[in-house]
């Protein structure tokens, strides 16, 4: 037996043992590790040996096909999990999402992270999106999980699908359909998707059109779409509240400020391939979690969810943070005066976010808190809160503690009354911008912030 043949045999035996040493759900979660091992040895073992390894592991065709491909997984779309609701029963949910970075291979992340019980996904598909919830003919692909068509997601966990081959252009839209069997219990959601989901009876995951669908504004379980991109591709995560989430923008039109940022990056020259993942949650705060009596769930605070919603995103190297308005406004709005904060407390929290992101080699860009003196929400704006907003914005712009800054406040403020949002940029409530306001915010961003990744920010 030759030395190379011996190495091949040992490699196959080792990787197969590693994979089979876990249960099926955890083994599926190790597919990325298996893929990396396969890729690293692909130059030293022959095609027949790879075929033997694939057979030994029982890997899906999608995972196996990637063994000899270069590239990296990069987050192209994301939406953070927030809370749970009663799951649709024996129904299919189809969700339409526009990705920011295109690719020929994709994988999808489904979240069960706020559910204390397991959830069964009976079947899931992805396809190019057509009109009104339909799919483009011949583009439908079944998603698998460790080669299986269904999966039970453990309590408080999330899973990735196997890689699937589907050519999607940058700024193209996909339809992700998941079938939830009868008596599925609770399901993890994002309450305000600013996109329409289509719910139909039975398993219609492979149907081209969701006939008779009930429409929903929530997102169900879908939390990230990744693409296999070039090695120089990087992801930008935008961490924020309802202004980053896109409240006030036109539903289904992808007119949030992160969407406009993705538009600009796609058209730019000399920046490099960049994905933009939106981690905005309506009502979210930096320092505190969901208040005791909210209108709906506002999620965990930014400090609490940073690991899951930012640091864990695939290929992330830039973080843009625009958050703090609700730290100022919610205590009065929902009558929790004990959660009133100071400028110093918010600044310390920002410093924590910067330090934690830097420890992971992520550049942090601070965005100023936008003006809201004209907010129609009762007791949301106060003179004391305005003084804190101005002090925090001065820190963001002048402290030098961020790797870059964006003056979102100046971009949409009324020049004559800078504590107010300019009328032409307001959605009508004095707090949330409209489409034009979100576009103005994105236009204020210097794209050179994302041109080169300075690895010196990895300073722990």
C-alpha positions in Angstrom: 0.0 0.0 0.0 1.4 3.4 -1.0 1.8 6.2 1.6 -0.8 8.4 -0.1 -3.2 5.5 -0.2 -2.7 5.0 3.5 -3.3 8.7 4.2 -6.5 8.5 2.2 -7.8 5.5 4.1 -6.9 7.1 7.5 -8.6 10.4 6.5 -11.8 8.6 5.4 -11.9 6.5 8.6 -11.2 9.5 10.9 -13.8 11.8 9.4 -16.5 9.1 9.1 -15.9 8.2 12.8 -16.1 11.9 13.8 -19.4 12.3 12.0 -21.0 9.1 13.1 -20.0 9.8 16.7 -22.8 12.3 17.0 -26.6 11.9 16.7 -28.2 13.0 13.5 -29.3 16.5 14.5 -25.9 17.4 15.9 -24.1 15.6 13.1 -26.0 17.9 10.7 -24.8 20.9 12.7 -21.2 19.6 12.2 -21.5 19.7 8.4 -19.4 22.9 8.1 -16.6 21.2 10.1 -16.8 18.1 7.9 -16.8 20.3 4.8 -13.7 22.1 5.9 -11.9 18.9 6.6 -12.9 17.5 3.2 -11.8 20.7 1.5 -8.4 20.7 3.2 -7.6 17.2 2.2 -9.1 17.4 -1.3 -5.7 18.2 -2.8 -4.2 15.1 -1.4 -6.9 12.5 -1.9 -8.4 11.4 -5.2 -12.0 11.7 -6.4 -12.7 8.0 -5.6 -11.6 8.6 -2.0 -13.9 11.6 -1.7 -16.8 9.5 -3.1 -16.0 6.8 -0.4 -16.0 9.5 2.3 -19.3 10.9 1.1 -20.8 7.4 1.1 -19.5 6.7 4.6 -20.9 10.0 6.0 -24.2 9.9 4.2 -23.8 13.5 3.3 -26.3 15.3 1.1 -25.3 15.8 -2.6 -25.1 19.6 -2.0 -22.6 19.2 0.9 -20.6 16.7 -1.1 -20.5 18.8 -4.2 -18.8 21.7 -2.3 -15.8 19.6 -1.2 -13.6 20.9 -4.0 -15.0 24.4 -4.2 -13.3 27.6 -2.9 -15.1 30.4 -1.2 -16.6 31.3 2.1 -20.1 31.4 3.6 -21.3 35.0 3.9 -24.5 36.2 5.4 -26.6 37.8 2.6 -29.9 38.3 4.5 -30.9 38.0 8.1 -33.7 38.8 10.5 -33.3 38.2 14.2 -35.6 35.9 16.2 -37.6 37.8 18.8 -40.4 35.8 20.4 -42.9 32.9 19.9 -46.5 32.5 18.7 -48.8 29.5 18.2 -47.4 27.7 15.1 -49.5 27.3 12.0 -50.9 23.7 12.1 -50.7 21.5 9.0 -49.9 24.6 7.0 -47.1 26.0 4.8 -45.5 29.4 5.3 -43.9 31.0 2.3 -41.5 34.0 3.0 -40.1 36.3 0.3 -36.8 37.8 1.0 -34.3 39.9 -1.1 -30.7 38.9 -0.7 -28.0 41.5 -0.7 -25.2 39.3 -2.2 -25.7 36.8 -4.9 -24.3 33.3 -5.3 -24.7 29.9 -6.9 -24.9 28.0 -3.6 -27.1 28.9 -0.6 -28.0 27.6 2.8 -30.8 28.7 5.2 -30.9 29.0 8.9 -34.1 28.2 10.8 -34.5 29.4 14.4 -36.2 27.8 17.3 -34.2 29.9 19.7 -37.1 31.3 21.8 -39.1 28.1 22.0 -38.6 25.8 25.1 -39.9 22.9 23.1 -38.7 21.2 20.0 -40.2 22.2 16.6 -40.7 19.9 13.6 -40.1 21.3 10.1 -41.8 18.7 7.9 -40.4 20.0 4.6 -38.7 23.1 3.3 -38.0 24.5 -0.2 -36.2 27.5 -1.7 -36.8 29.0 -5.1 -36.5 32.2 -7.0 -39.4 34.5 -6.1 -41.9 35.6 -8.7 -44.9 37.9 -8.2 -47.4 37.8 -5.3 -45.8 34.9 -3.5 -45.3 32.8 -6.6 -42.0 31.1 -7.6 -40.1 31.2 -10.9 -40.7 27.9 -12.9 -38.0 25.3 -12.6 -36.2 27.1 -9.9 -37.6 25.2 -6.9 -35.1 23.3 -4.7 -35.9 21.1 -1.8 -33.9 21.9 1.3 -32.4 19.0 3.3 -30.9 18.7 6.7 -28.1 16.1 6.9 -29.6 14.6 3.8 -33.1 14.3 5.3 -36.2 16.2 4.1 -37.4 17.0 7.6 -35.9 17.9 10.9 -36.8 18.3 14.5 -35.1 21.4 15.9 -34.2 21.0 19.5 -35.5 23.5 22.1 -33.8 26.9 22.1 -31.7 25.9 19.1 -31.2 26.8 15.4 -30.2 24.7 12.4 -28.7 25.2 9.0 -30.0 23.5 5.9 -27.5 21.6 3.7 -26.0 23.7 0.9 -28.2 23.8 -2.1 -27.3 24.9 -5.6 -29.5 27.8 -6.9 -28.1 30.7 -8.8 -29.4 33.9 -7.3 -28.2 37.3 -8.5 -27.2 40.1 -6.1 -30.4 41.9 -5.0 -32.4 39.0 -6.3 -35.4 37.6 -4.3 -36.0 34.1 -3.1 -39.1 32.3 -1.7 -38.5 30.1 1.3 -41.3 27.7 2.1 -41.6 25.6 5.2 -44.3 23.1 6.1 -45.3 22.8 9.8 -47.2 19.6 10.6 -50.3 19.5 12.7 -49.9 20.3 16.4 -46.5 21.9 15.9 -46.9 23.9 19.2 -45.1 27.2 19.4 -42.8 28.7 16.7 -40.1 31.4 16.8 -40.9 34.6 14.9 -39.9 38.1 14.1 -43.1 40.1 14.6 -42.7 42.9 11.9 -41.1 41.6 8.7 -42.0 44.6 6.5 -42.5 41.8 3.9 -45.5 39.6 3.3 -45.6 35.9 4.2 -48.2 33.6 2.6 -49.8 30.8 4.7 -51.6 28.0 2.9 -53.2 24.7 4.1 -51.3 21.5 3.8 -47.9 20.9 2.4 -47.6 23.3 -0.5 -43.8 23.9 -0.3 -43.3 22.8 -3.9 -46.3 24.7 -5.4 -45.5 27.5 -7.7 -48.3 29.7 -6.5 -49.8 30.0 -3.0 -53.4 29.9 -4.0 -55.9 30.9 -1.3 -53.1 32.0 1.0 -53.7 34.1 4.2 -51.2 36.9 4.4 -49.1 37.7 7.4 -46.6 40.4 8.3 -44.6 38.1 10.6 -41.5 36.1 9.7 -41.6 32.4 10.9 -38.4 30.7 11.9 -36.4 32.0 8.9 -33.4 33.9 10.4 -30.5 33.9 7.9 -29.7 33.1 4.3 -26.0 32.6 3.4 -24.3 32.4 0.1 -21.1 30.7 -0.9 -19.1 33.8 -2.0 -15.5 34.7 -3.1 -12.9 34.8 -0.4 -12.9 38.6 -0.4 -16.6 38.8 0.3 -17.6 40.2 3.7 -20.8 40.8 5.6 -22.1 44.0 7.2 -24.6 43.6 10.1 -26.8 46.5 11.0 -27.8 46.4 14.6 -30.7 48.5 15.7 -34.4 49.1 16.5 -37.5 49.7 14.4 -35.6 52.4 12.3 -33.2 49.7 11.2 -36.0 47.2 11.0 -37.7 49.5 8.5 -41.0 50.6 10.2 -42.5 53.3 8.1 -41.1 52.0 4.8 -43.3 50.5 2.1 -44.1 46.8 2.7 -42.5 44.4 0.2 -40.5 47.2 -1.5 -37.1 46.7 0.3 -36.9 50.3 1.2 -35.2 50.1 4.7 -32.0 52.0 5.0 -29.9 48.7 5.0 -31.7 47.8 1.7 -30.7 51.2 0.2 -27.1 50.6 1.5 -27.1 47.2 -0.2 -28.3 48.9 -3.4 -25.4 51.4 -3.3 -22.8 48.7 -2.5 -24.0 46.5 -5.4 -23.5 49.5 -7.8 -20.2 50.6 -6.3 -16.8 50.0 -7.8 -13.7 49.1 -5.9 -15.4 48.2 -2.6 -15.6 44.5 -3.0 -18.5 42.0 -2.6 -20.5 42.9 0.6 -23.5 41.3 2.1 -25.9 43.4 4.3 -27.7 41.6 7.1 -30.5 43.5 9.0 -30.5 42.9 12.8 -33.1 45.5 13.6 -35.9 44.8 16.1 -38.8 47.1 16.6 -38.8 48.6 20.2 -35.4 47.2 20.9 -33.0 48.9 23.3 -29.3 48.8 24.1 -29.5 48.3 27.9 -32.8 46.6 28.7 -34.8 43.7 27.5 -38.5 43.6 26.8 -40.3 46.0 29.2 -42.9 44.5 31.6 -45.9 45.8 29.6 -45.0 46.1 25.9 -47.4 46.4 23.0 -45.6 43.3 21.6 -42.2 41.7 22.2 -39.3 44.1 21.7 -36.7 41.4 22.1 -33.6 41.1 24.2 -31.4 44.2 24.5 -28.6 44.8 22.1 -26.0 43.8 24.8 -27.8 40.5 25.4 -28.3 39.5 21.8 -25.0 40.7 20.3 -23.5 37.2 20.2 -26.5 35.6 18.4 -27.5 38.4 16.1 -24.1 39.9 15.1 -21.1 37.9 16.1 -22.5 34.6 14.9 -23.4 35.9 11.4 -21.4 34.3 8.6 -18.5 36.3 7.3 -19.3 39.4 9.4 -16.5 42.0 9.5 -18.5 45.2 9.9 -21.0 46.2 12.4 -23.1 49.4 12.0 -25.0 50.2 15.2 -27.9 52.6 15.3 -29.7 52.2 18.6 -30.6 54.1 21.7 -33.9 56.0 20.9 -36.0 53.4 22.7 -33.7 53.5 25.8 -34.7 57.2 26.0 -38.4 57.0 24.9 -39.8 53.7 26.1 -39.7 54.3 29.9 -42.2 57.1 29.4 -44.2 55.4 26.7 -44.9 52.1 28.6 -44.6 53.6 32.1 -41.4 52.0 33.4 -39.7 55.0 35.0 -37.4 52.7 36.8 -35.7 51.9 33.5 -34.8 55.5 32.8 -31.1 55.7 31.8 -28.3 58.3 31.7 -26.0 59.3 28.9 -23.1 57.7 30.7 -24.9 54.4 31.0 -25.6 54.3 27.2 -22.0 55.3 26.4 -20.6 52.5 28.6 -22.9 50.1 26.8 -21.6 51.3 23.4 -18.1 50.7 24.6 -19.0 47.2 25.6 -20.3 46.5 22.1 -17.2 47.9 20.5 -14.9 45.9 22.7 -16.8 42.6 22.1 -16.9 43.2 18.4 -13.2 44.1 18.2 -12.5 40.8 20.1 -13.9 39.0 17.1 -12.1 41.2 14.5 -15.1 43.2 13.6 -14.9 46.9 12.7 -17.6 48.9 14.5 -19.3 52.0 12.9 -21.4 54.2 15.1 -24.6 55.9 13.8 -26.1 58.9 15.5 -29.5 58.6 17.1 -32.1 60.3 14.8 -34.2 63.2 16.0 -37.7 62.5 17.4 -39.0 65.6 19.1 -42.1 65.4 17.0 -42.9 61.8 17.9 -46.6 61.2 18.2 -46.2 58.4 20.7 -47.3 59.7 24.2 -44.5 60.6 26.6 -41.8 59.3 24.2 -39.9 62.5 23.8 -38.8 64.6 26.8 -36.4 67.5 27.2 -34.3 65.3 29.4 -34.2 62.5 26.9 -33.2 65.0 24.2 -30.2 66.2 26.3 -29.1 62.6 26.5 -29.5 62.0 22.8 -27.3 65.1 22.0 -24.7 64.0 24.5 -24.5 60.5 23.1 -24.4 61.7 19.5 -21.5 63.9 20.4 -19.7 60.9 21.9 -20.4 58.9 18.8 -19.0 61.5 16.5 -16.2 63.0 18.5 -14.8 60.3 20.9 -12.8 58.4 18.3 -13.8 55.1 19.9 -15.6 53.8 16.8 -13.8 52.7 13.7 -16.0 55.0 11.7 -19.2 57.1 12.1 -22.4 57.9 10.2 -24.4 61.0 11.0 -27.8 59.6 10.5 -29.3 62.4 12.6 -28.1 65.2 10.4 -29.2 63.3 7.3 -32.9 63.5 8.1 -33.1 66.4 10.6 -35.1 69.6 9.9 -32.3 72.1 9.3 -34.3 74.8 11.2 -35.4 72.6 14.0 -32.7 69.8 14.3 -34.5 68.1 17.2 -37.3 67.3 14.7 -37.2 65.0 11.7 -37.7 66.9 8.4 -41.3 66.6 7.3 -40.4 65.2 3.9 -38.5 62.3 5.6 -41.1 61.4 8.2 -43.6 58.5 7.9 -46.1 60.6 9.7 -45.3 59.8 13.4 -42.3 62.0 13.8 -40.2 59.0 14.9 -39.9 56.6 11.9 -38.6 57.8 8.5 -40.5 57.1 5.2 -38.9 55.6 2.1 -37.3 58.9 1.2 -35.9 59.3 4.8 -34.4 55.8 4.7 -32.8 56.5 1.3 -31.4 59.8 2.7 -29.9 57.8 5.6 -28.2 55.3 3.3 -27.0 58.1 1.1 -25.2 59.7 4.1 -23.0 56.6 4.5 -19.4 56.8 3.1 -19.0 53.5 1.3 -15.3 53.7 1.9 -16.0 52.6 5.4 -16.5 49.1 3.9 -13.7 49.2 1.3 -10.9 47.6 3.2 -11.0 45.5 6.3 -8.3 46.6 8.7 -7.5 43.5 10.6 -5.7 45.6 13.2 -9.1 46.2 14.9 -8.8 42.6 16.2 -7.3 43.9 19.4 -9.3 41.9 21.9 
